[in-house]
Amino acid sequence: MSERNENEMDEAGFSGDVSRRSFVAATTLAVAATAVVGSATTAGAATKPATGLKVGAGKAAFTPSASILPLDNFTSVHDDLYARGWILLVESGSRRVALAVLDLTSISAEAIGLMREAITAASGIAAANIMVTVTHCFSAPHVADSSSSAGAATYVQNIVTATKSAVADAVRNLQDAQVGYGRGEADVNVNRNALTADGYWLGVNEQGTSDHGVYVARFNDLDGNPIAVLTNYNAQSCVMQDSVMSDGSLPITADLAGAATAHVESEYPGAIGFWLVGACGDQFPAYRSKRYTIDKSGAWTYGVDLHDAGFALLTAQGERLGNEIVRVSQAITRYESGKDVTLRLLTDDVTTTEMETDHPTGPVKTATYTPTDTVEVPIWIFQVGKGVFAGVEPELSTSTANAIRKASPFASTFVMSMFEGAAKNMPDRWNYDNFTYEARDGFYVEGTAEKVAARIERLVKALN
């Protein structure tokens, strides 16, 4: 990095070790949407009069049709998968930032590139200002390269078309808005690092670390009617993962994220619910249709399946979580609007090392982690008023998310996994020391999680 760029970053208020990628994103958006709206104090702040925050939201289904099933072993559809688009707009309609959330486990780089093109075409938003994430839903087909099969190509096109439609609706629905934040609790998630006779494996550990926090951002029109409700919660969306129905079918469902947001949308007709998955590397829903069991001797099994009855567990947990989201949303009394709302977007990379493991199939008491190539971990930091959103590509551990929140100067801090298409686990040191599934199915060398948390802390504090 040149001396000139380091000096420019210092003048903008960022620490000297923030990468050039973060600097470029920050200064680009200072001209676009990153400046303090209405009371610009950062370098490169916008000079046009700010009219304040505008918000739009939309959604569209991309569920695979019967004609391309089976796809990734899924043979039927229980409920729809959605692409949800959310637009923030400041400065007389000229500055926009977009977020796309999809009911998927992960998404390919090819699909993300096509989505960004579609979003730009529908909204005029530059690719650098578009964030893409998934709900980490395990009851949806994985997104394969479109060249792999005709079904995969159709699936990718469905996703792109739905995303474009959702964002176009968000643009059409843009309106003056206000934002407020709240927090509640829902005991729906549980630590999945269960101790067996042969070491830690997947299961239910009631004594393990979990954060049951339900973090909510509510965006209203100026009459107080909700436009979008964003929820950040720590759990994989996997109640129905691998559960086969009595007729032998494997159904597609948006799972826990879909059930919770559907409940929110039923309570707020016309509003769009968004699920922003949090620390999901070590968190299961407490009750799953097909589950791991551990007996008194520490022996484990996987395969106890409730089949069709499992959907009762999904409905109950989705409703329970959805009720808490709505309760928190209703309790929010302090809102920001107009020229007082700060909007910033920063991106950054942390350089680390990939690793190879033994591709776990069961618990062990020792394991070897082999470093391989250098890799970048992308980070997204997004501030709206008194709330901040920190997103990373890998699955986080609860301890990492807790450390980020503890260090944040923002009372409302959302910590999210699965940005930019998603990546494998980024475990904390405890997981490495105990050879958990999270560590052995990880992608990064030990210490990466702590390094990323420290970088996020510096970036977030630079915004305050």
N, C-alpha and C positions, 0 to 999 in steps of 0.2 A: 504494500500500500504506500502511496506517495506521501511525502511530508505535507503537501498541500491538502490532501484529503483528511489526514489526521487533524490538521488545524481546523478545517471546516467542521469536522465532527465536534471538536471541542467547543467551537462557537455555537453550535446547535444544541449543546448541552448533553452530549453522549460521551460515555467513557471511551478512553483511547483504544481499548481492545475490541470494540464493536467492529464487525467486518464491513468491508466496502459494500456488500450486498445490502446490509441494513442501512448504511448511509444513503445509497442510491434510492432505496425505497422510501426512506424518510423524507429526503429532499424532493423527490418527485411528487409525493403526496402533500408536502407542504404547499406546493403550488396548486395541487388538486384538492385533496380532501383532508390532509393531515393537519393543517394549521388549526390553531385554537379558533373555533368559530365565534366571531363577534368580538373576541378580545385577543386577537392574535399576538403572541409574544415570542414565538419561535422564529428562527431564521427562515426566510423564504415564505413568510406567512402571506396568505391571500390578501389582495388589496381591494377586491370588489366588496360592496356591502353584503353582508350575510343575511339571508332571510330565515335561517334556522334549519332545524332538522326536519327532513321529510323521510317517510318510510313507506315501502310497499312490499307486499308478500304475495306469493302464489304457489300452487302445487299442481302436479300432473302425474298420473300413474304411468309406470313403464313396465308393469307386470308382463312376463312372457305369456304369449298366447298359447293355446293348446297345440297350435300347428308346429311350434318349435320345441315342445316337450316330448321326451325327457331332455332336460338340460342340466348338466352337472348333477345328475342322478335325481333331480326333482321331477316329479311326474304329475303333480296336481297343484291347484291354487286354492288356498284357504282365504286369504285376503290380499289386497293390492299392496304393491310396493310403490313408493312415491319418490319423486324428486321435488324438493322444496326450494324455492328461490326467495331470497330476502335482499332488498335493496335499501341502502342508506344514501341519502342525497342531501347535499348542502349547497349553498351559494347559488340561488336563483336557477336551480335546475341544471347546472353545468358540471357538478362534481359528484361522482357516484362510486360506491363501493358495493360489491356483491358477495353474497355467501350462498353456496349451493350445498344442500344436505341430501344425501341419498340413502335409502333403506338397503344397504349392501354391507357385506363383510369388509370388502376392500374394493378398489377400482384401479384399473390399469392406467399406465401413463398415456397410452394411446387414447383411451376414452376421455381422460382429463383434458388432453390437448384438443380433442374434438368438442368437448363441452365448453371450453374457454372460447373457442371460435364461435360457437353458437350463442353463448352469452353475450359476447361482444357485438355480434350481429343484432341481437334482440335489444340490447341496451346501450350500446356505445361505450361500455365500460372497458378500459384497457385491461389486458391480460394480467398485468402486475397487481391490479386492484381486485382480482377475483379469487376468492377462497373456496376450495372444494373439500368437503369432508363426508364421511359416511357414519352411519349409526352403529357399525360393527354388528350387523345382524347376520347370524349364522344360518338362518332359515331362508336364505335367498341364494340363487346361483352365483357362483363366482364369475367375474367378468374376464373371459378369455380374449386373446387377440382376435380381432374380427377375421383374420386370415385362417384361423384354425378350423372353422366350420361355418356352414350357412346359418345355423342356429345362433352361433356366437356373434356373427356379423349383424344379424337381425336384433339381437339383444343389445348390442352396443348402440345401434341406431335408435332403438326404442329409448334408451337412456338419454342420448343426445337430444332427441326430439322432445322428450318430456321436460328436460332441463330448460331448453329454449322456450317451451310453452310456459313453464312456471315463472321464468324470469320475465317473459313478456307480460304476463299478468301482473307481476310485481311492479313493472314500469307503469302499466296502465293504472294501477291502484295507488301510485305514489301520492302522498298527501302530507300536510303538516302534521307533525307528531310530537309526542312526549315520551320519555323513557323513565322507568322506575325499576328498582331492584329489590329483591327479597330473598330470604333463605328459610328453609324448613328442614324437616327430617322425615325420612321414610325408611323403615327397616326392611327393605326389600332385597338389598344386596348382602353378600356374605363373602368372607375371605375363602378362596378356593385352595389354599395351600394346606392340605391335610396330611398329618403324619401317619405313615404306615410302618409296618415292620421292616420295610426295606428302604425307608427314606420318605421324603415328601413327595406327594403326588396330588392329582386333582381330586377334589371332593368338597366337603363343607367343614370349615374350621371356625366355629363360633367364637373362639378366643383370639383368632387372628385379627390383624389390623383391618378395619374398614372405616370409611367415612360415609355416613348415611345422609350427608347433607344434600338437600335439594336446592340447587341454585337457580333462581328464576330472574329473567329480564322480561319486562312487559312493555311493549310499545303500543301506545294508544293513539287514536285521533284526538283532536283538541276538545272533543266532547266527552272523552274518557272511555270510549269504546275500544276494546282491544283489536289491534291489527295483527300482531304477532306475539307469541309467547315462547321464549327460548328457555330451555331447561338443560342444565348441566348436571349429570348424575353418573356415579361410578358403578357401572355394571355392563358386562357384555350382554347383548340382546340375544339370548340363547336358551330361552325356556324350552323351545321345541326342537332344539338341535338334535339331529339324527333320529328323532322319534318317528316311527313308522306306524301308519294307521292300520286299523283292523282289516282293511281291504288291500293292504300291501303297498299303498301309495306313500310317497314322501312329499308332504305339502309345502308349498311356498307360503310364508307369512312374514309380515314386518315385525313380528315377535314383540318383545317387551317395549321397545321404542315405539313401535306402531300402535300398540294397545294404549300406552300412556298418552301419546299425542292425540289419538282418536278420542279419548275421553275429554281431553282439554278442548278439542274442537267441538265436541258435542255440547259443552258448557258455554262456549263462546262462538255461536254460529257466525260464520263469515271470517273469523280469525284463523290464522295458520299456526299450528304448533310445530316447534323445531326441537329435535333431540340432539344435543351436543354431548357425545359420549366422553366421560371423564377418564379416571384411572381404571382401566378395564383389564390390565394385565394380570391382576390377582383377585378379580371380583366376578363372581357368578351371581345370577338371581338365586335367591335362597331355595326356591323350589323349581325343579326341572323335570320335564316329562321323562326323559331318559337320563339316568343319573348314575353317579359313582357311589358305591357303598363300601364301608370299611367295618369289619367285624371286630370282636373283642381281642382277637389275636393280632390284629393289625393287617390282616389280609384284605386286599382290595379287589373289587370287581366293577365292571362297567357293562351295563346292558339291561338293568331293570327298567322296563319301559311301560308307561301308562297308556301308550297309544292315543286313541281319540280323546280319552279322558284328560290328557295333558293340557288340552285347550282350556279346561276349567282353571288350571293353575295360572295359565297365561292371562285369562280374563281377570282373575282375582288380583294378581299382582299388578297388572296394568291399571286396573281401576284404583287400587290402593295408592299407587304412585301418582296417577292422574289426579286423584282427589287432593293429594298434598300439594301438587303443582297449582291447582286452582285455589286452594286455601291460601297459599303463599301469595299468589297473584292478587287475590281479593284484599289481602292485608296490606298491600303496598299503598302508602299514602303520600310519599314524597316523589315528585316527578320533576324532570328537567325538560325544558322545551325552548324553542326559539333560538336566540343568539347566544344563550348561556351554555349550549351543549358543545363539548369538545369532541372532535372526531379525529382520530389518528390511526394509521396503520403502519407498522414496522415489520420488516422481514429480516431474517438473519440466518446464518448457517453456523453450526458447530462442527469442527473437523474432528473425527475420531477414527477408530479402526473397526472393521468388520471382524466377525469371528465365525468359525465353524464349530458345531457341537455334534453330539452323537444321535441327533434326531430322535428325541425321547419316545419310547413306547411303554415305559413303566418306571417306577421309582428306583433310584440308585443311591448309594452312600458315598460315591465319588464320581467325578466326571472330569473330562479334559476340555478346556476351552482353547481353541487354536486361532490366534490372530491371523488375519489374511490381508485384505486391502484397505487402503484409506477410503473413507466415505464421509459425506456431509449429511448432517441431520438438520433439516430445515425447521425454522421457528417462525411462527406468525404471532404478532402482538397487535391487538385491536382494541382501541379505547373508544367507548361511547359514553360521554359524560363522566359520571362518578363510578363507572364500572369498567373493568378491563378483562379481555379475553386472551388467554395464552394457549396457542395450539401447536402441537408437534405431530410429526408423522408416525412415530412408533406408539405402541401400547405402553402406558406408564404404570408404575407401581403406585399404590396408595401413598406410601411414604414420600415419594417424589412430589406428587401433587400436593400433599400436606405441607411440604417444605416450601413450595412455590407460594402457596396461599399465606403461610406464616410470614414470609418475607415481604409480601406485597403491601405497599402503602394504601392500596385501594380496599375499601370495606367490602366491595363486591368484586371478587376475583374468580373468573371461570377458568378452569384448567382442563384442556381437552386433548384427547388422543385422536389418532386416525385422520389427521390433515394430509393433504396432498396424496390421497390415494391409499394411505396406510402402509405401515411396515411392521415387522415382527417386534417382539417385546424388547423393551429397554429396561432391564431389571435393576433394582438397587443392590447394594452390597450384600444385604441379608440373603437375598435370593441366590446370589452366586455362592455364598458360603454354605448354603443348605441344599444346593443342587436341585432346586425346584424345577418344575416344568417350565416356568416362566424364564428361568435362566438358560435351561438347556434348549429351549425353543427360541432363544433370543437371537439378536443379530449384531450386537455391539459388545465391545470389550468392557470389562468391569471398570467402573468409574465414569462411564459416559453419562449415566443418568444424573449423577451429581454435578458433572460439568455443565450439562444442559440446564439444570435447575439454577445454577449460579449465573449462567448467561441470561436466562429469563429474568432473574431477579434484577440484574443490572439494567436491562432494557425497560422493565416495568417501572423501576425507580426513576429512570430518566424521563418518563412521561409525567411524573407527579409534580 
